[in-house]
Amino acid sequence: MTITSTEPVRPADVRGARGSDFARLARQVTEAGLMARRPGYYALRLTLVGAALAGGWGAFAALGDSWWQLAVAAFMALVFGQTALVTHDLAHRQVFRLRRPSEIGGRLFGNLCLGMGYGWWMEKHTRHHANPNHEDLDPDVAPDILVWSRRQAGASRGLPRFIGRCQAYLFFPLLTLEGFNLRVSSVRALRSRDLKHRALEGALLFAHIGGYLAALFLVLSPGKALAFLLVHQALFGVYLGCAFAPNHKGMPTFTGDERPDFLRRQVLTSRNVRGGRFTDIALGGLNHQIEHHLFPSMPAPHLRRARPIVRQYCAELGIPYHETGLVASYGEALRHLHRVGEPIRRRRATG
């Protein structure tokens, strides 16, 4: 079944919610062995990502002051994207069962290798998982720059109102800034006293930023260094955005007290992307977004195997389970962005 509505889900849509539904699904998944750890898989994946990081920076050092460095910048954008996906899995304890090794790995890959504050992102992402697409509770649908519903569009002011009228056309260009946004948000989060291990987070974060800029401007001329920086960060932002955008954008949203049971809350707001093993690698398994949201600590290679179980179970309960192709998922998200921006365009047209 397919969800076509992109407006807030109403209480009538979830009247049949029952708390025991997820428990029965969880038993099926556990009995199938899909919550078991995959140490061999993650040992290989972390090794390959680490080798790609080392190889990329090794090629950077070997090439020296050359315009061919822009090819290295493009390659490193892909590597940084994979590093972000590995950090995501570490944060969800898909790699290690215990919190301490997960946090150590997350800060090494996130703060030091990527320049993204692990603590800040973890807190934000945890809130997203608890209430996906809830306009009041999910930070990923806050109207900071874009608006995600007609309600947000009607109340928009400032930058969201200015961008919102043509946000569908600006979505992919804005993704080029996402790499910079991650770093700015990570540095700003260091001011919060609620951030755990602020000194360690800050030290690793500034070690990355300082080392990154030093490498660029010591090896390359100023013009080439700036070009490398722009190409690398812009492509990294686009890759990261393209990996996460299909997951929830354009799916139903909740507001206020609209909060169905866990199973429906996760399935109704998530979109799966069909594809083969290459899609799994490119998107880090997040193309199986429904299964990931239901079982966040499930190892990435098991998500594909969980999909038919979850899909069949949802069909039995009459819960819409939405999946589409990768390109089609972007189309759905962009059409949604254009549609919800209509109140801003109308308000502008009427003066």
CORLINRA-V183168 format. One line per field, one symbol per residue. phi: phi as a letter, one per 20 degrees, with the letter a starting at -180 (. if undefined). psi: psi as a letter, one per 30 degrees, with the letter a starting at -180 (. if undefined). burial: 1 if it has 24 or more other C-alpha atoms within 12 Angstrom, else 0. Layout:
BEGIN
phi: ???
psi: ???
burial: ???
END
This chain:
BEGIN
phi: .cedfdegfegffcfefcfeffgfffffffffmeeffcfffffffffffffffffffffgfffmfcfffffffffffffffffffffgfffelfedfefgffffffffffffedndffffffffffffffbfmefeceffdfefceddbfffffefbmfgffegfcfffegfgfffeffffgfffffffffffefflgffgfffffffffffffffeeedfgfffffggffffffffffffffegffcfnegddblefbffggfgeffedcedfrefffgffdmnffeffffffcfefggfeffffgfffffffffemegcdbbffffffffffffffffeggffffffen
psi: lkkfkglkkleffgfgkkffeeeeeeeeeeffgffklieeeeeeeeeeeeeeeeeefeeeeeeaikffffeeeeefeeeeeeeeeeeeeeeghfekeleeeeeeeeeeedeeefgkjeeeeeeeeeeeeeikgjfffjffgkieelkfleeeefgklbeeeeeefhfeffeeeffffeeeeeeeeeeefffkffkkheeeeeeeefeeeeeeeeeefeelleeeeeeeeeeeeeeeeeeeefefefefkflklllbgjialeeeeeefflklkllaeeeeeeggfffheeeeeeifgkkeffeeffeeeeeeeeeefgkkjkllleeeeeeeeeeeeeeffeeeeeeeef.
burial: 001011111000110000001100110010000111010001001100110110011011000011001101111111111111111111111111000001111111111111111111110110011111111111111110111111111101000110111111001101111111111001101100001001001101111110010011001100011111111111111111111111111111111001111111111111111100000111111111111111111111111101101110110000111111010011011111111111111000000
END
